[in-house]
Amino acid sequence: MNYKNNNKLKIKSVLNFIIPSLIGIVLFMLPIKYQGEITIPVAILAQLLLSLIQDRVSLIILLVSSLGFFMTFFISLIKPKKLIRNKFFYSLFYKSTFQVIIRFIGTLFIFLTYIKADISIITSGATGGLLLDDLLPTLFTIFLFAGIFLPLLLDFGLLEFFGILLNKIVRPLFTLPGRSSIDSIASWLGDGSIGVILTSKQYEEGYYSEREACVIGTNFSAVSITFSLVIISSVGLSNLFVPFYLTVTFIGIVTAMILPRIPPLSRKPDNYYKNNEQDLDDVVPKGFNTFSWALNRAVNKAENNPLNIKQFLKSGIKNVLDMWLGVIPMVMAIGTAALILAEYTAIFRYLGMPFIPLLNFLKVPEAALASETLVVGFADMFLPTVIGATIKSDMTRFIIAVISVTQLIYMSEVGGLLLSSKIPIKFKDLVIIFLQRTLISLPLVALIARFIIFA
């Protein structure tokens, strides 16, 4: 393919790359202070909408989920030819038997929780109620704005530009293409769910291989700065937010360097979704330097996707419906099941027992209580700090807060999102990666806490 030299690029073409991309950066990656918290504009829009529909959002979620299930059941089982031939309906509602069952279970749990059925194991504030009242409304509104505005990051050359600029840094460190840096920044500054959404779309479009998508989804879909502040505050150590977040960032980078190089992630094949591999042209050709080639690739991408409001909205609405109909029931089904195990069984306490010798070796105070928090985070990110808040040792509470964030894989959100996305990750993989992240994080945070923060 022939590319024009940068001095021949039209100003209109360059602006077609710069303007939408800058809007996307502002919406997804610009940290701003809002109501005393550091957040991003997309999250603010979601909060504003949520404040307007707060009293009705659970009912809206129930109606959307119910409609999604009945359409999925009808199209997947009856297979009406007219609807099957329609790409829009086919991609949204023609699903496997497993996905139909998951949508049914998720919708059923939403219904039972909404009507406050006398089945406390499902509907209590510690299980289904926690998800329907606290998590799903936030996901519902974030999905709306993230889905609509996602094409600003994907379609106008931003990923191509940073992909080439950062490829020589990101590839040797994390075995990933440079374009993955945008996913990472959007996750760390904004919300882990946004990172999963972005990664899944890039995988479907052939920009990430199976291995790359799995690595990004399980290493960079971290909770936002705002959520991190909530975590450290919940254990009564908000005064240590700066060392806490620096520790989280350091450990996040270390784990992201190690995990892609060991199983199960290292054994994921570099296959592409439906064999649709995109030509990324990462090698800088003669006549270009890194910056000029990055700009050229970005402008060419933007020229192939001229800003068309109708097409933009159509693509955005498709993204939103994909997430509303597929992800929300999955998160409700899997998240509720995980929370039931955490709340009504001792399974996580028993699973945590093998960590007691390691905690004692690392001289972590109140090791037995701390061990209970290490595995329960697989169900939900907040559970470790809920249990850990009763621990007297500041150092131990600090360690628990850091671990709850760096574990990253929790089934009530990120785990459920990954399983419901097109990213080819298995539940067994998530369990192994969760344990790997825990085992890597624990010695590091114990050393940092003992010798730097609580010395």
C-alpha positions as CSV (number, residue, x, y, z in Angstrom):
1,M,0.0,0.0,0.0
2,N,1.3,3.5,-0.9
3,Y,1.3,6.2,1.7
4,K,1.7,9.9,1.1
5,N,4.7,11.7,2.7
6,N,3.6,13.9,5.6
7,N,4.2,17.1,3.7
8,K,1.6,16.0,1.2
9,L,-1.1,15.3,3.8
10,K,-4.1,17.5,3.5
11,I,-5.0,19.7,6.4
12,K,-8.6,18.4,6.3
13,S,-7.4,14.8,6.6
14,V,-5.1,15.7,9.5
15,L,-7.9,17.5,11.3
16,N,-10.2,14.5,10.6
17,F,-7.7,12.5,12.7
18,I,-6.9,15.2,15.4
19,I,-10.4,16.5,16.3
20,P,-12.3,13.3,16.9
21,S,-9.2,11.8,18.6
22,L,-8.8,14.8,20.9
23,I,-12.5,14.6,21.9
24,G,-12.0,10.9,22.6
25,I,-9.0,11.6,24.8
26,V,-10.8,14.3,26.7
27,L,-13.9,12.1,27.3
28,F,-12.0,8.9,28.2
29,M,-8.6,9.8,29.5
30,L,-8.6,13.4,30.9
31,P,-8.6,13.2,34.7
32,I,-10.6,16.1,36.3
33,K,-11.8,16.9,39.8
34,Y,-15.6,16.6,40.2
35,Q,-17.4,16.8,43.5
36,G,-14.1,16.2,45.3
37,E,-13.1,13.1,43.3
38,I,-10.7,12.5,40.4
39,T,-12.7,11.1,37.5
40,I,-13.1,11.4,33.7
41,P,-15.8,13.1,31.7
42,V,-17.5,9.9,30.5
43,A,-17.9,8.8,34.2
44,I,-19.3,12.3,35.0
45,L,-21.9,12.0,32.3
46,A,-22.8,8.5,33.6
47,Q,-23.2,9.9,37.1
48,L,-25.4,12.8,36.0
49,L,-27.7,10.5,34.1
50,L,-27.8,8.1,37.0
51,S,-28.8,10.9,39.4
52,L,-31.7,11.7,37.0
53,I,-33.0,8.1,36.7
54,Q,-31.9,6.8,40.1
55,D,-35.4,5.9,41.2
56,R,-36.2,4.1,38.0
57,V,-32.9,2.6,36.9
58,S,-33.5,-0.8,38.4
59,L,-36.8,-1.1,36.6
60,I,-35.1,0.0,33.3
61,I,-32.4,-2.6,33.8
62,L,-35.1,-5.2,34.4
63,L,-37.0,-4.2,31.2
64,V,-33.9,-4.1,29.0
65,S,-32.6,-7.4,30.3
66,S,-36.0,-9.1,29.9
67,L,-36.4,-7.8,26.4
68,G,-32.9,-9.0,25.6
69,F,-33.6,-12.5,27.0
70,F,-36.9,-13.0,25.2
71,M,-35.4,-11.8,21.9
72,T,-32.4,-14.0,22.4
73,F,-34.6,-17.0,23.2
74,F,-36.8,-16.4,20.2
75,I,-34.1,-15.9,17.6
76,S,-31.7,-18.5,18.9
77,L,-34.2,-21.3,19.3
78,I,-36.9,-20.5,16.6
79,K,-34.3,-19.1,14.1
80,P,-36.7,-16.9,12.0
81,K,-35.1,-16.5,8.6
82,K,-35.9,-12.9,8.2
83,L,-34.3,-11.9,11.5
84,I,-31.4,-14.3,11.1
85,R,-30.4,-12.6,7.8
86,N,-30.4,-9.2,9.4
87,K,-26.8,-8.6,10.6
88,F,-27.9,-6.3,13.4
89,F,-30.4,-8.8,15.0
90,Y,-28.1,-11.7,14.3
91,S,-25.1,-10.3,16.1
92,L,-27.2,-9.1,19.1
93,F,-29.6,-12.1,19.6
94,Y,-28.3,-15.3,17.9
95,K,-26.4,-16.9,20.7
96,S,-25.2,-20.3,22.0
97,T,-27.3,-22.4,24.4
98,F,-24.9,-21.4,27.2
99,Q,-25.4,-17.7,26.6
100,V,-29.2,-18.1,26.4
101,I,-29.1,-19.9,29.8
102,I,-26.9,-17.2,31.3
103,R,-29.2,-14.4,30.0
104,F,-32.1,-16.3,31.6
105,I,-30.4,-16.7,35.0
106,G,-29.2,-13.1,35.0
107,T,-32.6,-11.8,34.1
108,L,-34.3,-14.0,36.7
109,F,-32.0,-12.8,39.4
110,I,-32.7,-9.2,38.4
111,F,-36.4,-9.8,38.5
112,L,-36.3,-11.6,41.9
113,T,-34.1,-8.9,43.4
114,Y,-36.3,-6.1,42.0
115,I,-39.5,-7.4,43.4
116,K,-37.7,-8.2,46.7
117,A,-38.7,-11.8,46.6
118,D,-38.4,-13.6,49.9
119,I,-35.3,-15.5,48.8
120,S,-32.6,-13.7,50.8
121,I,-29.8,-15.9,49.5
122,I,-30.3,-14.3,46.1
123,T,-31.9,-10.9,46.9
124,S,-30.1,-9.7,50.0
125,G,-28.0,-6.5,50.1
126,A,-24.9,-8.7,50.3
127,T,-25.7,-10.6,47.1
128,G,-28.1,-9.7,44.3
129,G,-29.1,-6.5,46.0
130,L,-25.5,-5.3,46.1
131,L,-25.3,-5.8,42.3
132,L,-28.7,-4.5,41.3
133,D,-28.6,-1.5,43.6
134,D,-25.0,-0.5,43.5
135,L,-23.0,-2.0,40.6
136,L,-25.4,-2.5,37.7
137,P,-26.8,1.1,37.7
138,T,-23.3,2.4,37.3
139,L,-22.4,-0.1,34.6
140,F,-25.7,0.6,32.8
141,T,-25.0,4.4,32.5
142,I,-21.3,4.0,31.8
143,F,-22.1,1.5,29.0
144,L,-24.4,4.1,27.4
145,F,-21.8,6.8,27.1
146,A,-18.8,4.6,26.7
147,G,-20.5,2.7,23.9
148,I,-21.7,5.8,22.0
149,F,-18.3,7.6,22.2
150,L,-16.1,4.5,21.8
151,P,-15.7,5.1,18.0
152,L,-13.8,8.3,18.8
153,L,-11.0,6.1,20.2
154,L,-11.3,3.3,17.6
155,D,-12.1,4.7,14.2
156,F,-10.1,7.9,13.7
157,G,-6.5,6.9,13.9
158,L,-5.7,7.4,17.6
159,L,-4.7,3.8,18.2
160,E,-2.7,3.7,15.0
161,F,-0.8,6.8,16.1
162,F,0.1,5.7,19.6
163,G,0.5,2.1,18.4
164,I,3.5,3.0,16.3
165,L,4.9,5.6,18.8
166,L,4.9,3.3,21.7
167,N,5.5,-0.1,20.0
168,K,9.2,-0.2,20.9
169,I,8.4,0.3,24.6
170,V,5.2,-1.7,25.1
171,R,6.2,-4.7,23.0
172,P,9.4,-5.7,24.9
173,L,7.8,-4.9,28.3
174,F,4.4,-6.5,28.0
175,T,4.6,-8.5,24.7
176,L,1.8,-6.3,23.3
177,P,1.4,-3.9,20.4
178,G,1.8,-0.2,21.2
179,R,-1.9,0.5,20.5
180,S,-2.7,-1.4,23.7
181,S,-1.4,1.6,25.7
182,I,-4.7,3.4,25.0
183,D,-6.7,0.5,26.6
184,S,-4.4,0.7,29.6
185,I,-4.7,4.4,30.1
186,A,-8.5,4.4,29.6
187,S,-8.7,1.6,32.3
188,W,-6.4,3.1,34.8
189,L,-7.8,6.7,34.6
190,G,-11.4,5.8,33.9
191,D,-12.9,2.4,34.6
192,G,-11.9,-1.2,34.1
193,S,-15.1,-2.0,32.3
194,I,-14.1,0.5,29.6
195,G,-10.8,-1.3,29.1
196,V,-12.6,-4.6,28.6
197,I,-15.1,-3.1,26.2
198,L,-12.3,-1.5,24.2
199,T,-10.1,-4.6,24.1
200,S,-13.0,-6.8,23.0
201,K,-13.9,-4.5,20.1
202,Q,-10.3,-4.4,19.0
203,Y,-10.1,-8.2,19.1
204,E,-13.3,-8.6,17.1
205,E,-11.9,-6.2,14.5
206,G,-8.7,-8.1,14.1
207,Y,-6.3,-5.7,15.8
208,Y,-5.4,-8.0,18.7
209,S,-4.6,-11.7,18.6
210,E,-6.3,-14.1,21.0
211,R,-3.2,-14.0,23.2
212,E,-2.9,-10.2,23.2
213,A,-6.6,-9.7,24.0
214,C,-6.4,-12.1,26.9
215,V,-3.2,-10.4,28.2
216,I,-4.7,-6.9,28.0
217,G,-8.0,-7.9,29.5
218,T,-6.5,-9.7,32.5
219,N,-3.6,-7.2,33.2
220,F,-4.8,-3.7,32.4
221,S,-8.5,-3.6,33.1
222,A,-7.9,-2.1,36.5
223,V,-10.2,-0.1,38.7
224,S,-10.1,3.6,38.3
225,I,-8.4,6.2,40.5
226,T,-11.8,7.0,42.1
227,F,-12.5,3.4,43.0
228,S,-9.0,3.1,44.4
229,L,-9.7,6.1,46.7
230,V,-12.9,4.4,47.9
231,I,-10.9,1.2,48.6
232,I,-8.2,2.8,50.7
233,S,-10.8,5.0,52.5
234,S,-12.9,1.9,53.4
235,V,-10.0,0.5,55.5
236,G,-9.5,3.9,57.2
237,L,-6.2,4.8,55.5
238,S,-7.2,7.6,53.1
239,N,-4.2,9.6,54.4
240,L,-2.0,7.1,52.7
241,F,-3.6,7.3,49.3
242,V,-0.5,8.5,47.4
243,P,1.8,5.7,48.6
244,F,-1.1,3.3,48.2
245,Y,-1.7,4.3,44.5
246,L,2.0,4.3,43.7
247,T,2.3,0.8,45.2
248,V,-0.7,-0.4,43.1
249,T,0.8,1.1,40.0
250,F,4.3,-0.4,40.6
251,I,2.8,-3.9,41.3
252,G,0.5,-3.6,38.3
253,I,3.4,-3.0,36.0
254,V,5.5,-5.8,37.5
255,T,2.6,-8.3,37.2
256,A,1.9,-7.2,33.6
257,M,5.5,-7.9,32.7
258,I,5.5,-11.4,34.3
259,L,2.1,-12.9,33.5
260,P,2.3,-12.8,29.7
261,R,5.4,-14.8,29.9
262,I,4.0,-17.7,31.9
263,P,1.1,-20.1,31.4
264,P,-1.8,-19.9,30.9
265,L,-1.4,-16.5,29.0
266,S,1.9,-17.5,27.3
267,R,0.2,-20.6,25.8
268,K,-2.6,-18.6,24.2
269,P,-2.2,-18.7,20.4
270,D,-1.7,-15.7,18.3
271,N,-4.9,-16.5,16.3
272,Y,-7.2,-13.7,15.2
273,Y,-11.0,-13.5,15.5
274,K,-12.5,-15.2,12.4
275,N,-9.0,-15.1,10.9
276,N,-9.5,-11.3,10.3
277,E,-6.0,-10.1,11.0
278,Q,-5.4,-6.4,10.3
279,D,-2.2,-5.1,8.8
280,L,-0.8,-2.8,11.5
281,D,2.3,-1.7,9.5
282,D,4.3,-1.3,12.7
283,V,7.6,-1.3,10.8
284,V,8.7,2.2,9.9
285,P,9.5,2.3,6.1
286,K,12.2,4.2,4.4
287,G,11.5,7.9,4.1
288,F,9.7,8.1,7.4
289,N,10.7,8.5,11.0
290,T,8.6,7.1,13.9
291,F,6.5,10.2,14.4
292,S,5.8,10.9,10.7
293,W,4.9,7.2,10.1
294,A,2.6,7.2,13.1
295,L,0.9,10.4,11.8
296,N,0.6,9.0,8.3
297,R,-1.0,5.7,9.5
298,A,-3.4,7.7,11.7
299,V,-4.5,10.0,8.9
300,N,-5.0,7.1,6.5
301,K,-7.2,5.4,9.1
302,A,-9.2,8.6,9.6
303,E,-9.7,9.1,5.9
304,N,-11.2,5.6,5.7
305,N,-13.7,6.6,8.4
306,P,-14.9,10.1,7.6
307,L,-17.0,11.6,10.4
308,N,-20.6,10.7,9.5
309,I,-23.0,11.4,12.3
310,K,-25.6,8.8,11.2
311,Q,-22.9,6.0,10.9
312,F,-21.3,7.2,14.2
313,L,-24.5,6.9,16.1
314,K,-25.4,3.6,14.5
315,S,-22.1,2.1,15.5
316,G,-22.4,3.6,19.0
317,I,-25.9,2.3,19.6
318,K,-24.8,-1.2,18.5
319,N,-22.0,-1.0,21.1
320,V,-24.4,0.0,23.8
321,L,-27.0,-2.7,23.0
322,D,-24.2,-5.3,22.9
323,M,-23.1,-4.4,26.4
324,W,-26.6,-3.9,27.9
325,L,-28.0,-7.2,26.5
326,G,-25.0,-9.4,26.9
327,V,-22.9,-8.1,29.8
328,I,-25.4,-7.0,32.4
329,P,-27.2,-10.4,32.7
330,M,-23.8,-12.2,32.7
331,V,-22.5,-9.9,35.5
332,M,-25.7,-10.4,37.5
333,A,-25.7,-14.2,37.1
334,I,-22.0,-14.8,37.8
335,G,-21.6,-12.0,40.3
336,T,-24.6,-13.1,42.4
337,A,-23.4,-16.8,42.4
338,A,-19.9,-15.7,43.6
339,L,-21.3,-13.4,46.3
340,I,-23.6,-16.2,47.5
341,L,-20.5,-18.4,48.0
342,A,-18.7,-15.6,49.8
343,E,-21.6,-14.7,52.1
344,Y,-23.2,-18.1,52.9
345,T,-20.4,-20.6,52.8
346,A,-16.9,-20.8,54.3
347,I,-15.3,-21.8,51.0
348,F,-13.2,-18.6,50.7
349,R,-12.0,-19.0,54.3
350,Y,-10.8,-22.5,53.6
351,L,-9.3,-21.5,50.3
352,G,-7.4,-18.8,52.1
353,M,-5.8,-21.1,54.7
354,P,-2.8,-22.1,52.4
355,F,-1.8,-18.4,52.4
356,I,-1.3,-18.3,56.2
357,P,2.3,-19.8,56.2
358,L,3.3,-17.3,53.5
359,L,1.7,-14.4,55.5
360,N,3.6,-15.5,58.6
361,F,6.8,-15.8,56.7
362,L,6.3,-12.3,55.4
363,K,5.6,-11.2,59.0
364,V,2.2,-9.8,58.2
365,P,0.3,-9.1,61.5
366,E,-3.0,-11.0,62.0
367,A,-2.2,-13.5,59.3
368,A,-5.2,-15.7,59.9
369,L,-7.7,-12.9,59.4
370,A,-5.7,-11.5,56.5
371,S,-5.8,-14.9,54.7
372,E,-9.6,-14.8,54.5
373,T,-9.4,-11.7,52.4
374,L,-7.0,-13.0,49.8
375,V,-9.3,-15.3,48.0
376,V,-12.7,-13.6,48.6
377,G,-11.6,-10.8,46.3
378,F,-12.3,-13.2,43.4
379,A,-16.0,-12.8,44.1
380,D,-16.0,-9.0,44.5
381,M,-13.3,-6.3,44.9
382,F,-15.0,-4.7,48.0
383,L,-15.2,-7.9,50.0
384,P,-11.6,-8.0,51.1
385,T,-11.8,-4.5,52.5
386,V,-15.1,-5.2,54.2
387,I,-13.5,-8.1,56.1
388,G,-10.2,-6.4,56.5
389,A,-11.8,-3.2,58.0
390,T,-12.0,-5.2,61.3
391,I,-8.3,-5.9,61.4
392,K,-6.4,-3.7,63.9
393,S,-3.0,-3.5,62.2
394,D,-2.6,-0.5,59.8
395,M,0.0,-2.4,57.9
396,T,-2.2,-5.4,57.3
397,R,-5.1,-3.2,56.2
398,F,-2.8,-1.4,53.8
399,I,-1.7,-4.7,52.3
400,I,-5.3,-6.0,52.0
401,A,-6.3,-2.7,50.2
402,V,-3.5,-3.0,47.7
403,I,-4.0,-6.7,47.0
404,S,-7.8,-6.2,46.4
405,V,-6.9,-3.8,43.6
406,T,-3.9,-5.6,42.1
407,Q,-5.8,-8.9,42.0
408,L,-7.9,-7.3,39.3
409,I,-10.0,-10.4,38.4
410,Y,-13.2,-10.2,40.4
411,M,-16.3,-12.0,39.1
412,S,-18.9,-9.3,40.0
413,E,-17.5,-7.1,37.3
414,V,-14.2,-7.6,35.4
415,G,-14.4,-11.4,35.5
416,G,-18.0,-11.4,34.4
417,L,-17.3,-8.8,31.7
418,L,-14.4,-10.9,30.3
419,L,-16.5,-14.0,30.2
420,S,-19.4,-12.3,28.5
421,S,-17.1,-10.6,25.9
422,K,-15.7,-12.0,22.7
423,I,-12.3,-12.3,24.3
424,P,-11.5,-16.1,24.4
425,I,-10.7,-16.5,28.1
426,K,-12.0,-19.4,30.2
427,F,-13.2,-19.4,33.8
428,K,-10.3,-21.8,34.7
429,D,-7.8,-19.2,33.2
430,L,-9.3,-16.5,35.3
431,V,-8.9,-18.6,38.5
432,I,-5.3,-19.3,37.7
433,I,-4.5,-15.7,36.7
434,F,-6.2,-14.4,39.9
435,L,-4.0,-16.7,42.0
436,Q,-0.9,-15.7,40.1
437,R,-1.6,-12.0,40.6
438,T,-2.1,-12.6,44.3
439,L,1.1,-14.6,44.7
440,I,3.2,-12.0,42.8
441,S,1.5,-9.0,44.6
442,L,1.7,-10.3,48.1
443,P,5.5,-10.4,48.7
444,L,5.9,-7.1,46.9
445,V,3.3,-5.2,48.9
446,A,4.5,-6.8,52.2
447,L,8.1,-5.6,51.5
448,I,6.9,-2.1,50.5
449,A,4.6,-1.8,53.4
450,R,7.2,-3.0,56.0
451,F,10.3,-1.3,54.8
452,I,9.0,2.0,53.2
453,I,5.6,2.9,54.5
454,F,5.5,1.4,58.0
455,A,9.2,1.4,58.7
